[in-house]
Amino acid sequence: MPPALAARDVSKRYGSVVALQGVDLEVAEGELVGLLGPNGAGKSTLTKIACGLVRPSAGSIEVCGHPARSAAARTRLGYLAELFRFPGWCRADEVLELHQRLAGSSGGAAERAELLELVALSDAAGRRVEEMSKGMQQRLGIAQALVGAPRLLLLDEPTSALDPVGRRTVRELLEELRRRGVAVLLNSHLLSEVELVCDRVAIVRRGELVAVGTPEGLGHAGGVEVDTGDGLRRFDGARDDVPRIVAELVAAGERIYGVRVVRSTLEDVYLEAVEGDTR
Amino acid sequence: MRSGVIVARHVLQESVRRRVFLVVLVLSLLFVGLFTFATIAVFHDLSSFQTGTTGTLDARGVVSSTLLGLGMFATLFLGAVLAVFLTLGAVRGDAERGLLQPLVVRPVGRGALLGARFAAASLVCALYVLLLYAVVVVVVRVAGHRWPDRLVGPGLALAAAVVVIVAISLLGSVFLSSTANGIAVFMVFGAGLTAGLITTIGVALDNHTLKTISHWMTRALPFEALYQAGLHALTADQTGFTGALVQLGPFGSSRAGGVGLDLWTLGYVVVVGAVALWGFSRRDL
């Protein structure tokens, strides 16, 4: 079975500006991948190329084995843009109905009701978009992206306008999607969110992928903390160094109350990867 | 095709439910009210001092032709306003506002999307100008007891003219932001009116150069040629001094249309549509 998303050597130039350069990335079926990077790193450009909104200057992207921009690829994906809007005169239910028709979904009213419930908008089905808060519109956008049961979901900053409760709703939704086997490429600045829900993380800097891996795998040893009679002391080293450090301290007459291997957080990894890039 | 119909239906819904439609409706009612009032007053004044023809001048014919010309001019203007407001932000404007992307990523196809917008806006605008033209004709008939010399042709010419404006506005929307496109299309519309005035002056002075310039301008802007053809059909049977007077008319000179103009207009719309589609297919959103 082909991966849900396969980007091969993708580059994009806007005049003299290089937005993406030689990006290779795969998202497997049912995998949840977080795309991190500073503003202007090329995350949205990669997402837009994947859903056919932007043409790559070089390279190719396939969605479930079909070239991006093809009708077959677009049938299999759902997309939430970073900046999007629905017509203010439309009701929530009408927005979903329009997208059902365009996506060729036969889910009908049952699918619309289920999607609205998933994003906690069941009570707002008859409400016009212009009467909704920004957060409600964002959740409606997520529901729209899920119309037609896509196999790949491309979410560009889906929680940017949400309050903590809304973010939690989205996080639970992402976990539910994982259970259903939907692949997700999630663009986000919220590292904690990505760390909590994503199987893998890809970090983009100035158009290039600089790190890819699981959140745990990307982390590295950040030293050993030892709780001694003189207080908490920190030593350079990793798990393998713990016996030596403890032995040396005991030999020196210290009393040991606890030992912890410190690993770098995703935030540390991210900051290290994009160091000096503050666009 | 199915997707195109879905998008066209969505655009039609939008046309009816957006506030711009209400504004156009209010403006139209205002125009019809004023036009009716003016028409009744003019024919009342005319009947109070003379009736029928005086020498070679058919006063009632001149007045009814002038009023019908005014009606056509206002109808074309209001139709152009509607056409522009329905389409000025169809591509770049909607993309900048984030309205377009959720639709484009669906398996619709950019060609179907653009074609649907063209079809829906053309349908709304054509029906609108046909309705308004019919009201104008009926008002002149009731108040002045005169029908235009050709009843259907001028209405169809107006409908075709607004379809051309829809096509131009959609093409502009691919390359220009909403505001810039709105300004550009109204300037193009103004250029069409200017071509009409040049035609009038050229005919009045019998100046070959001016007539040639106006001919090419109206070919470049066929909505003006269609308008002139519509005006000509309104008064096609007027002859003598009356005929000369109404052909020069205060709302631009008139010139007979024909199959050549129809084919030119069709080709023009096809080419404009093809360029718009080419630009849209290459545009990053």
Interface residues (C-beta under 8 A of the other chain):
Chain A: K48 C51 G52 L53 V54 R55 A71 A72 R74 T75 L77 Y79 A81 L83 F84 R85 F86 P87 W89 L98 H99 R101 L102 A103 G104 G141 Q144
Chain B: S3 I6 V7 H10 E14 R17 R18 R97 G98 L99 Q101 P102 L103 V104 V105 R106 P107 V108 G109 R282 D284 L285
